[in-house]
Amino acid sequence: MEENKEKESEELLETSTENPPEPDLPGQDEDEDEEEELIDVDDINDVNDIDDIEEINEKLADQIPDLVAARDFQKVKELLRELEPADIAIVLEDIPADLMPVLFRLLPKELAAECFTEMSADEQEMLIKSFSDNELKFILDELYIDDTVDIIEEMPANVVKRILANCDSLSRSQINQILKYPKDSAGSIMTVEYVRLEKNMSVADAFTRIRRTGTEKETIYTCYVTESDKTLVGVVSAMDLMLNDTDKLISEIMDTNVICVTTDEDKEAVAATMSKYDFLAIPVVDADNRLVGIVTVDDAIDVIQDEATEDITKMAAITPNDKPYFKVGVFSTWLARIPWLLLLMLSATFTGAIISHYEESLSKVIILTSFIPMLMDTAGNAGGQASVTIIRAISLGEVEPRDFLRVLWKEFRVSFLCGVTLAAVGFGKAVLFDGASVIVALTVCLTLATTVVVAKAVGCCMPLLIKRLGFDPAVVASPFITTIVDAISLIVYFAIATAVIPQLA
């Protein structure tokens, strides 16, 4: 089998590279230095530090194409086999695209399948198109169902059709079952490959079942006890099984206080539950409490990462995108950013309108103009601090919309202290460094104190209001808060100036 793979790799290499590799130039001490830096198996095995691993990956990405050109496939296989699947995926993505199918065929089937799940959707699609039906079937047979579903969701229709055509009937049925659930639900990220036990089994029977079916399951550390109709009645861990006598019944050692989620529960809530209880997996049940699948910790981590990325992009007024930075084209990046920039630019016209309205007042006391940027920036920063803090607290479940008054009271006290501090420093700055009169400096410091209080109130209240309305609070983060607070700070500034400065009365 390995010889056939190597022959296929050589044939593909010949068709994918039109020109033979150029002979090495005579030489030189530089080539000898490069030879000394070549990576071998011992170098990989001796590395544990993450930074060193990344350096190894970079060097391999440069070294492997030369080995392939020299037809040293055995060396390539030895090097790749020593890497973790995630590192192999990184190396393969950094080499020329036409060599990727060659190298992928050199991997053992199980390692190839694990590596395949770590690759980006673009590389997966390219490999699927290069696979024969038999090769695709081998890969699909080694994948867990939830990983197959994740791949299908990223593929175009023609690739999905080919994937389903090469799945067996049971896998197709399970895939279709998962795909029918809403995109952001627990059902969409669960796997149906788990160990199911019955309460009248003995510990010995349980071990027998685990040995017989465990290799096909995503996890065997937690087993789920059900009735004959799959009604969930308990859980038992591998430790429980190992620490009890083999003749004990599962019903005697199982934990009946089972924490589970339903198929339609939001996947972010599922990940939060797993984080709260430090679960490696959590059972997913239907409306009748029948076990239909489990969500494992690797999928929960993916959910947390995706949600954090989505929140960050929304808070920066960018349309979320789940592709890596360099995989997103310039035009797509432009489309993601320009709508929000246009909206913010148009909303900023209110700020300009306010300044125009008070143009006559500004002409009487010109020095007031010099403080506008400082006041607007300070107010925007204060509002941004409050909004980001509350949005993060909401995402962690620390704050709910019902805590509105508690949050407002706390932020009011914080903003008062911040406002007094900034007003005192601002007064000294205006008098000592900007040459402003005492009355102008008083206007600036009163505006600072007032706008900081208002900005923090707006910054903490808007996310809670948006959450109450059922929307994502991240969309009202810094850019929108800043735009709103800028306008408010100008209105407050000119109102105070008109009331305090005699020339403007």
C-alpha positions, 0 to 999 in steps of 0.5 A: 500500500505504501509503495502504491502511494509513493508511485502515485505521488511520483506520477502526480509530481511529474504531471504537476511540475513541467520543468525539472529542478535546476542543478545546484550551482557549484559551490560554496560555503553557503550551501554547506551552511544550509546543509547543516541547518536541515531538519531531521527526525531527531531535531523534531523529537527534541523540540518541546517549546512552542516557539521552537516548533513554529521555527521547525515548521517554517524550516520544513516548509522550505526544506520539503519542496527540495526533498520532493524535487530530489525524489526523497519521499522516504525522508519526507514521510519520516519528517511528516510522521513525527509532527502533530496533525495541526503542525503538518497542516501548517507545513502543507499550507505553506508549501506550493499548492501543486505539491500539497496532494503529493505530500498528503498521499505520503501520510498514513491514512489515520494521520492524513484524516487528522491533518485534513480536519486541521486544514483551512476550507480552501486547502480541503476543497483543493485536496478533495478535488484532487482525490480519487473516489477511493481516496476520498472514501478512505478519508471520510471513513476516518473522520468523525461525523461532526468534522465531516459536517463542518467540512460540508458547511464550508464546501460549494455544492458540487463538492458537497454532492461528491462528499455525500456520494462517497459516504456510507448510508449510515453516515449520510443519515447522521450527517443529514440529521445534524445539518437539519439543526439551526446553524448556531444550535447545540445540534449543529456542533454535536457528534453522534459518536459516543459510548452508550451503556445500559444501567443493567450492564456490569463493569466488565460488560462496559469494558467489553463494549468500549473495547469493541466500539471505542475506536470509532467514538470521539471520546471514551472518557465519559460514557452515557447510560440510557434506557432502551429508548435512549432516554438519558438516565446517568453518566459514568466516567472511565475512572469510575469504571476502572476503580470499581469491581468488574461485577458491579452494575453500572446502575450502582456507580453511575451519576444520575445528576446529569447536566445536559443541553437540548438540541436547540440551545445556543452553541455559545451557551453550551460552550459557557456551560462546559467552561463553567463545569470543566466538562470534556463533553456534554450530552445533547438531548431532544425534547423527550430527554432522549440522548441524540449526541454529545458536544466535545471540548474541542468543538466548544473551544472553536465556538468560544474562539469564533464568538470572540472573533465575531465580537471583536470585529463587530466592536471594530465596526467590521463585518465578521469573516471566519477566514484567515486574514491572508485568505480574504481578498482585498475586494472582500475586505473592502466590502466588509469595512466600507458599509460601516465606515460610510454609516459612521461618516454620515452619522458624524455629519451631526457633529459637523452640524453642531459646530456649524450651529455654534460657529458665531459663538466660536468666532467670539472666543476663538480659543474654545475651538482648540479644546474641541478635539480633547473633549471629544476624544476624552468623552469617546474614550470614556464611553468606549471603556464602559461599553467594552467592559459591559459587553465583555461582562455580558458575554461572560454571563456576569451581567444581565439586562435586569442589572441595568440599575446596578450597572448604571449606579456603579458606572455613575460613581466611577465616572464621577471620580474620573470626571473630577480627576480629568477636570482638575488636570484639564483646568491646570493644563488650560491655564498653564499650558494653553494660556486660557483665561480662568473662565474658559478653563472653568468651562473646559473642566466643567464640560470634561466632568459632565461629558465623562459622566454622560459618556459612561452612562451611554456606554454602559446602558446601550449594550444592555438595551440592545441585549434586552431587544435581542440583538448582539451588544457588540454592534454598539461598541466603540465606534457607535458609542464614540459617534453618539458621545462626540455629538453629546459632548459638543452640545454640553460644551457649547451649552456650558460655554454659553452659560458661563462666558459673558461674551456668549451670554 
